[in-house]
Amino acid sequence: MTKGSDLLVAALENEGVAYIFAIPGEENLDVLDSLRRSRIKLVLTRHEQAAGFMAATYGRLTGRAGVCLTTLGPGALNLTTAAAYAHLGAMPMVMITGQKAIRSSRQARFQIVDIVATMRPLTKMATQIVSAQSIPTLVRDAFRVAQQERPAPCISNCPRISRPMKPLRTSFPACRRASGCGGGGHRSAPQP
């Protein structure tokens, strides 16, 4: 059965992501597990800020959105400097932050920060993933917005969506020619 993390990784592959700059944490372990079966290369960092700067610089050098992955709360807040750097420098970047499961949290509000509201002034788009079925569309939108017109960062806050889902048709929104991917549904990875 497909998990939400598998769907997220498939959506990233569909966007032609070659690298993800990340720091592991409890809230993104399912994504890291799904990445093991992917062609996307995982670059581990020692701090979330480093992951953000690496993704922003990748975006600046290639013109394609760099991707970083962090944990919840303080870990996600460590991306603010990199988000400001990417926003001011017109660098396309997609940030994915972990979050506790929306419906059940044994630790109540511990380490939960409203990262969507916090990042709104520093990004072109800040979204909360509320269901696994919305992942392909939200990922496609994040890449489109990050790379169009004046490039800038986008963020998606992703709660743990590890439960296996009922089988569903996974159709990824086709990218448009205006977004620079050539009109097909898949782009080849750039060579750094």
Backbone bond lengths (Angstrom), bond angles and torsions (degrees), N, CA, C in turn:
res aa  C-N    CA-C-N  psi(-1)  N-CA   C-N-CA  omega(-1)  CA-C   N-CA-C  phi
1 M - - - 1.441 - - 1.528 109.32 -
2 T 1.291 115.25 146.51 1.446 122.05 -178.65 1.527 111.01 -79.17
3 K 1.321 116.24 136.02 1.461 121.85 174.19 1.525 107.89 -101.39
4 G 1.328 115.38 161.30 1.460 120.00 177.07 1.516 112.08 -59.58
5 S 1.333 116.89 -35.88 1.468 120.26 179.51 1.530 111.11 -66.29
6 D 1.347 117.08 -35.30 1.469 120.01 176.16 1.522 110.44 -64.68
7 L 1.318 115.74 -39.66 1.455 121.22 178.81 1.528 110.93 -65.77
8 L 1.330 117.30 -39.16 1.462 121.79 177.64 1.524 110.51 -63.00
9 V 1.315 117.45 -47.02 1.461 121.31 -179.46 1.532 110.34 -64.91
10 A 1.333 117.74 -40.45 1.470 120.26 177.10 1.529 110.70 -62.64
11 A 1.330 117.46 -38.73 1.468 120.78 178.26 1.530 110.61 -66.22
12 L 1.326 117.04 -38.72 1.466 120.32 176.95 1.524 111.15 -66.16
13 E 1.333 117.14 -41.13 1.457 120.77 175.82 1.524 110.75 -61.16
14 N 1.323 116.47 -39.59 1.459 121.64 179.12 1.531 111.44 -61.60
15 E 1.317 116.89 -28.22 1.466 121.58 177.93 1.525 112.04 -85.28
16 G 1.317 117.48 -0.67 1.458 121.01 178.55 1.518 114.08 80.67
17 V 1.324 117.52 21.90 1.470 120.88 -179.73 1.527 109.50 -65.69
18 A 1.324 115.75 128.40 1.456 121.10 179.18 1.528 111.99 -102.29
19 Y 1.340 116.31 -32.00 1.465 121.70 -176.57 1.519 110.08 -134.71
20 I 1.325 115.72 145.39 1.460 122.15 169.24 1.523 105.99 -127.29
21 F 1.327 115.38 127.18 1.460 122.05 178.26 1.525 106.35 -97.05
22 A 1.337 116.80 121.79 1.463 118.47 -167.84 1.517 113.16 -147.35
23 I 1.313 112.84 161.72 1.456 121.58 168.54 1.531 106.23 -126.76
24 P 1.317 118.07 125.58 1.462 120.01 -176.67 1.520 112.77 -70.93
25 G 1.311 115.21 150.67 1.451 122.20 176.07 1.515 109.22 -161.97
26 E 1.295 116.48 168.51 1.464 120.78 -175.94 1.529 112.20 -56.40
27 E 1.327 117.17 -39.29 1.458 120.60 -174.04 1.519 113.34 -76.41
28 N 1.329 119.18 -14.51 1.459 119.36 178.46 1.529 113.23 -117.40
29 L 1.324 117.89 14.81 1.466 120.73 -179.90 1.530 112.51 -62.50
30 D 1.331 116.92 -35.95 1.466 119.20 178.67 1.532 110.91 -65.06
31 V 1.321 116.84 -38.41 1.467 120.76 177.68 1.522 109.56 -65.94
32 L 1.322 116.84 -43.61 1.466 120.11 178.63 1.522 111.00 -62.20
33 D 1.332 117.23 -38.43 1.460 120.93 176.50 1.526 110.85 -63.42
34 S 1.325 116.99 -42.57 1.466 120.47 178.64 1.529 111.16 -66.87
35 L 1.326 117.30 -32.34 1.469 120.59 178.41 1.525 112.00 -66.64
36 R 1.334 117.27 -25.15 1.472 120.07 178.52 1.518 111.61 -60.32
37 R 1.317 116.98 -29.04 1.463 121.32 -179.14 1.534 111.71 -97.85
38 S 1.299 116.82 16.07 1.461 122.20 -175.08 1.524 110.85 -113.02
39 R 1.307 115.28 163.82 1.467 119.78 174.80 1.532 111.17 -86.75
40 I 1.331 117.85 -5.12 1.465 122.47 178.36 1.524 108.65 -71.90
41 K 1.341 115.94 132.00 1.459 120.70 179.27 1.523 109.59 -87.49
42 L 1.323 116.16 131.09 1.452 122.88 179.53 1.526 108.65 -95.74
43 V 1.331 116.19 123.71 1.458 121.93 177.52 1.524 106.78 -109.75
44 L 1.335 116.69 109.22 1.462 121.44 -178.56 1.522 110.17 -80.73
45 T 1.320 115.13 140.03 1.455 120.95 177.43 1.531 108.38 -121.14
46 R 1.315 116.38 169.73 1.464 120.23 179.69 1.520 112.26 -96.77
47 H 1.334 116.72 -8.54 1.460 120.28 -178.87 1.529 108.18 -151.37
48 E 1.322 116.06 145.48 1.463 121.17 -178.93 1.520 111.63 -61.10
49 Q 1.324 117.00 -36.45 1.459 120.32 -179.39 1.525 110.45 -61.86
50 A 1.320 117.28 -39.47 1.459 120.97 178.02 1.532 110.31 -63.52
51 A 1.325 117.03 -41.88 1.469 120.36 177.56 1.522 110.46 -60.38
52 G 1.331 117.01 -42.52 1.457 120.97 178.85 1.517 112.41 -63.84
53 F 1.334 117.38 -45.34 1.466 120.29 179.65 1.527 111.44 -65.76
54 M 1.322 117.35 -36.53 1.467 120.45 178.42 1.525 110.22 -66.08
55 A 1.332 117.36 -42.10 1.468 120.70 178.78 1.524 110.78 -65.83
56 A 1.327 117.50 -42.14 1.461 120.94 179.02 1.528 111.17 -63.61
57 T 1.313 116.64 -43.17 1.461 120.50 179.53 1.526 110.91 -66.75
58 Y 1.317 117.46 -39.03 1.465 120.84 174.61 1.528 109.53 -57.76
59 G 1.328 116.96 -44.45 1.458 121.11 177.95 1.518 112.12 -62.66
60 R 1.322 116.61 -40.24 1.468 120.22 179.89 1.526 111.14 -65.77
61 L 1.322 117.18 -41.12 1.465 120.93 -176.04 1.527 113.41 -76.88
62 T 1.331 117.31 -32.45 1.470 120.07 -175.32 1.522 113.34 -103.53
63 G 1.331 117.96 -20.60 1.458 120.71 -174.61 1.521 112.70 80.22
64 R 1.314 116.72 0.34 1.468 122.91 178.10 1.513 108.59 -112.56
65 A 1.292 116.48 145.61 1.464 120.75 -174.45 1.526 111.66 -59.15
66 G 1.325 115.80 125.59 1.445 121.72 170.90 1.524 107.89 -80.73
67 V 1.327 117.00 151.69 1.465 121.06 -175.10 1.524 109.71 -122.38
68 C 1.345 115.07 133.01 1.465 119.56 173.20 1.521 109.24 -128.87
69 L 1.313 115.42 152.71 1.458 123.16 -175.62 1.520 108.44 -132.83
70 T 1.345 116.57 127.45 1.461 120.22 -179.85 1.522 110.51 -135.18
71 T 1.316 114.81 178.87 1.451 121.58 178.66 1.524 110.11 -89.88
72 L 1.318 115.93 -170.65 1.464 121.62 -175.79 1.518 112.80 -84.15
73 G 1.332 115.73 174.98 1.455 124.45 170.26 1.510 114.71 52.63
74 P 1.350 117.32 -119.91 1.463 120.27 -178.23 1.526 112.96 -58.16
75 G 1.319 116.93 -34.12 1.463 119.93 177.85 1.513 111.76 -63.23
76 A 1.318 116.36 -43.57 1.462 120.51 178.05 1.520 110.99 -67.55
77 L 1.335 117.18 -37.60 1.466 120.40 178.90 1.526 112.20 -64.48
78 N 1.325 117.53 -24.82 1.461 120.58 177.34 1.525 112.34 -66.59
79 L 1.324 118.37 -10.73 1.465 121.38 177.20 1.525 113.21 -83.80
80 T 1.326 118.38 -7.81 1.467 119.18 -173.40 1.526 112.85 -61.23
81 T 1.320 118.63 -40.97 1.467 120.51 -179.93 1.522 110.76 -65.27
82 A 1.327 117.19 -42.74 1.460 120.64 178.44 1.527 110.82 -66.20
83 A 1.338 117.18 -36.90 1.469 120.36 177.68 1.521 110.30 -64.18
84 A 1.331 117.05 -43.02 1.465 120.44 178.02 1.526 110.54 -63.79
85 Y 1.317 117.13 -41.60 1.475 122.37 177.59 1.527 110.72 -59.21
86 A 1.330 116.68 -46.89 1.465 120.99 -179.93 1.530 111.21 -67.62
87 H 1.325 116.79 -39.26 1.459 120.89 -179.26 1.531 110.82 -65.72
88 L 1.322 116.83 -47.37 1.462 120.83 -179.32 1.524 112.33 -68.68
89 G 1.327 116.83 -31.92 1.458 121.14 -178.83 1.513 114.88 -94.11
90 A 1.322 118.17 5.27 1.472 123.35 179.93 1.525 111.61 55.62
91 M 1.323 115.84 53.72 1.464 122.12 -179.88 1.526 109.38 -111.33
92 P 1.337 117.49 125.88 1.466 118.92 179.49 1.528 111.04 -73.28
93 M 1.324 115.49 129.77 1.460 120.88 -178.40 1.522 108.56 -152.22
94 V 1.328 116.00 140.56 1.463 121.81 173.78 1.522 107.06 -118.11
95 M 1.327 115.01 121.00 1.466 121.40 179.26 1.527 108.16 -104.94
96 I 1.309 115.83 133.31 1.468 121.38 176.77 1.520 106.43 -120.30
97 T 1.323 115.90 120.01 1.460 120.21 -178.41 1.517 109.77 -112.59
98 G 1.302 116.31 144.10 1.455 121.36 177.50 1.515 110.96 -78.23
99 Q 1.298 115.44 161.97 1.462 121.90 178.00 1.518 107.83 -157.11
100 K 1.302 116.71 153.75 1.465 119.89 175.19 1.521 109.13 -65.28
101 A 1.308 115.81 158.81 1.461 119.55 177.82 1.521 109.25 -56.14
102 I 1.319 116.52 137.61 1.458 121.15 -174.40 1.525 111.81 -65.50
103 R 1.305 118.07 -44.22 1.458 120.97 -172.51 1.514 114.59 -83.62
104 S 1.323 116.92 -27.81 1.465 117.87 -177.40 1.512 109.61 -136.86
105 S 1.300 115.22 125.93 1.448 121.00 177.27 1.524 107.85 -143.24
106 R 1.334 116.86 110.24 1.458 120.76 -179.08 1.517 111.85 -67.98
107 Q 1.320 117.04 -25.67 1.457 119.81 -177.62 1.530 111.71 -94.32
108 A 1.316 116.78 15.49 1.465 122.45 179.32 1.520 110.40 56.61
109 R 1.305 118.45 -123.56 1.462 122.22 -173.72 1.525 112.82 -98.71
110 F 1.322 119.10 12.51 1.460 121.84 -177.37 1.529 111.01 -59.90
111 Q 1.309 117.04 125.38 1.460 126.03 178.32 1.526 113.68 63.12
112 I 1.305 119.22 17.08 1.456 120.49 177.59 1.524 108.39 -95.06
113 V 1.322 115.51 121.59 1.454 123.25 179.07 1.519 106.85 -120.33
114 D 1.329 117.26 142.72 1.460 120.08 175.79 1.525 107.94 -76.01
115 I 1.332 115.14 81.19 1.463 121.27 -174.47 1.529 111.48 -68.97
116 V 1.326 117.29 -28.62 1.464 119.99 178.45 1.529 109.68 -63.82
117 A 1.327 117.71 -48.12 1.471 121.16 178.77 1.527 111.21 -67.36
118 T 1.331 117.01 -37.31 1.460 121.06 -179.79 1.520 111.52 -64.13
119 M 1.316 117.25 -40.61 1.466 121.69 -175.18 1.534 113.92 -87.62
120 R 1.308 117.36 -11.21 1.468 119.64 -176.33 1.536 113.30 -52.11
121 P 1.353 120.92 -44.43 1.470 119.78 179.89 1.533 114.31 -70.43
122 L 1.332 117.11 -17.56 1.464 121.26 -176.18 1.522 113.72 -101.01
123 T 1.325 117.56 -2.09 1.464 121.22 -174.95 1.524 110.67 -131.58
124 K 1.326 115.27 163.34 1.461 120.14 173.29 1.518 111.30 -82.12
125 M 1.329 116.61 -25.54 1.458 121.07 -179.12 1.530 108.89 -151.89
126 A 1.325 115.86 131.01 1.466 121.84 177.53 1.523 107.39 -129.52
127 T 1.335 116.97 118.87 1.461 120.54 -175.75 1.519 111.39 -129.84
128 Q 1.325 113.88 157.98 1.462 122.56 174.10 1.525 106.79 -113.65
129 I 1.309 117.57 124.57 1.460 120.77 175.66 1.520 107.00 -79.88
130 V 1.330 116.93 119.26 1.463 120.06 -176.86 1.517 113.12 -106.24
131 S 1.335 117.41 -16.48 1.465 119.75 176.14 1.518 108.88 -149.24
132 A 1.304 115.07 150.74 1.462 119.71 -179.70 1.528 111.77 -62.44
133 Q 1.321 117.20 -31.82 1.458 120.53 -178.52 1.531 112.27 -64.56
134 S 1.331 117.72 -23.61 1.464 120.81 -178.82 1.534 112.77 -86.84
135 I 1.315 118.49 -6.18 1.464 121.64 -174.76 1.529 113.20 -58.44
136 P 1.343 120.99 -51.36 1.468 118.49 -177.89 1.530 113.24 -57.69
137 T 1.307 117.13 -41.70 1.464 120.27 -178.88 1.521 111.18 -68.67
138 L 1.340 117.83 -44.15 1.458 120.51 -179.14 1.529 112.02 -65.75
139 V 1.324 117.33 -38.65 1.467 120.26 177.83 1.525 109.81 -66.12
140 R 1.323 117.17 -45.21 1.468 121.07 178.46 1.532 110.50 -59.02
141 D 1.333 116.83 -44.92 1.467 121.15 179.30 1.527 111.34 -62.80
142 A 1.334 117.05 -41.79 1.464 120.61 -179.49 1.526 110.92 -60.92
143 F 1.326 117.39 -44.61 1.462 120.00 179.44 1.527 111.44 -67.55
144 R 1.311 116.70 -41.26 1.471 120.77 179.55 1.519 110.11 -61.01
145 V 1.318 117.23 -49.67 1.461 121.81 -178.11 1.530 111.07 -66.36
146 A 1.329 117.93 -42.00 1.472 121.13 -178.28 1.522 112.04 -62.96
147 Q 1.328 117.75 -32.73 1.460 121.46 -173.22 1.524 114.05 -99.54
148 Q 1.318 118.94 -14.24 1.466 119.82 -175.88 1.524 111.36 -85.03
149 E 1.338 114.85 159.25 1.462 123.54 179.19 1.518 110.42 45.68
150 R 1.324 118.15 -122.73 1.463 120.43 176.18 1.528 107.39 -85.02
151 P 1.339 117.12 112.28 1.467 119.18 -177.93 1.527 112.21 -59.41
152 A 1.313 115.57 149.05 1.468 122.19 178.91 1.525 108.45 -165.28
153 P 1.327 116.79 168.90 1.465 119.39 -178.75 1.523 113.30 -76.54
154 C 1.331 115.09 154.71 1.466 124.04 171.90 1.526 106.30 -131.31
155 I 1.323 116.32 153.75 1.462 119.74 179.57 1.518 110.19 -133.04
156 S 1.326 115.67 140.46 1.465 122.25 172.70 1.516 107.90 -125.05
157 N 1.315 115.95 121.59 1.447 121.96 178.12 1.526 107.14 -90.07
158 C 1.306 116.53 119.64 1.461 121.29 -170.11 1.529 111.11 -117.72
159 P 1.331 117.74 107.94 1.463 119.31 176.29 1.522 110.64 -70.20
160 R 1.322 115.74 163.94 1.469 118.64 177.47 1.511 109.42 -61.77
161 I 1.315 114.81 116.39 1.464 120.90 179.61 1.518 106.03 -120.87
162 S 1.315 115.90 63.44 1.455 119.27 -171.64 1.519 113.69 -95.07
163 R 1.336 117.02 -16.04 1.462 118.18 -178.97 1.519 110.18 -63.16
164 P 1.326 117.41 138.73 1.461 118.25 173.90 1.526 110.01 -60.24
165 M 1.320 115.30 140.34 1.457 120.47 -178.67 1.510 109.83 -99.22
166 K 1.310 115.80 161.61 1.453 120.33 171.19 1.521 107.00 -65.61
167 P 1.329 117.11 145.76 1.463 117.96 179.41 1.524 110.43 -55.83
168 L 1.321 114.90 135.25 1.445 119.53 176.61 1.510 108.70 -140.14
169 R 1.300 114.70 157.80 1.460 119.11 177.71 1.505 107.85 -75.52
170 T 1.317 116.96 118.20 1.452 120.24 -179.50 1.517 108.61 -97.35
171 S 1.301 115.55 93.91 1.448 119.48 174.77 1.512 107.35 -108.62
172 F 1.299 115.79 127.07 1.441 120.63 -178.64 1.514 108.76 -91.76
173 P 1.341 117.04 137.22 1.456 119.49 178.70 1.525 109.60 -58.60
174 A 1.307 116.69 134.72 1.459 120.53 178.93 1.518 109.12 -69.46
175 C 1.324 115.72 137.24 1.449 117.67 177.51 1.522 109.45 -80.43
176 R 1.310 115.26 155.68 1.457 120.62 -175.54 1.513 110.23 -98.91
177 R 1.315 116.11 155.31 1.452 122.06 178.52 1.529 111.49 -57.17
178 A 1.315 117.80 -34.99 1.463 121.87 -178.54 1.523 112.07 -63.73
179 S 1.325 117.59 -23.24 1.462 119.55 -178.91 1.520 112.47 -84.03
180 G 1.326 117.39 -0.81 1.450 120.37 173.82 1.510 115.09 87.84
181 C 1.331 118.25 15.84 1.457 117.77 -177.79 1.523 111.96 -106.85
182 G 1.321 118.44 5.28 1.444 120.37 174.52 1.504 115.04 86.07
183 G 1.331 118.92 5.68 1.457 121.30 174.57 1.509 115.34 88.35
184 G 1.325 119.31 -10.16 1.460 120.11 178.25 1.515 110.17 -86.35
185 G 1.294 117.52 177.03 1.449 120.71 179.71 1.516 113.00 -87.75
186 H 1.331 117.22 -3.84 1.456 120.24 -175.69 1.529 109.16 -143.33
187 R 1.304 116.13 142.35 1.446 120.42 178.09 1.519 108.84 -118.99
188 S 1.306 116.02 146.35 1.454 118.18 177.05 1.515 108.95 -79.23
189 A 1.299 115.68 151.94 1.458 121.56 -176.95 1.515 109.91 -73.59
190 P 1.361 117.56 138.56 1.460 120.26 178.24 1.515 110.66 -73.75
191 Q 1.301 115.10 155.81 1.461 120.50 175.37 1.512 108.38 -92.71
192 P 1.341 118.52 120.33 1.470 120.03 -178.59 1.508 112.41 -69.26
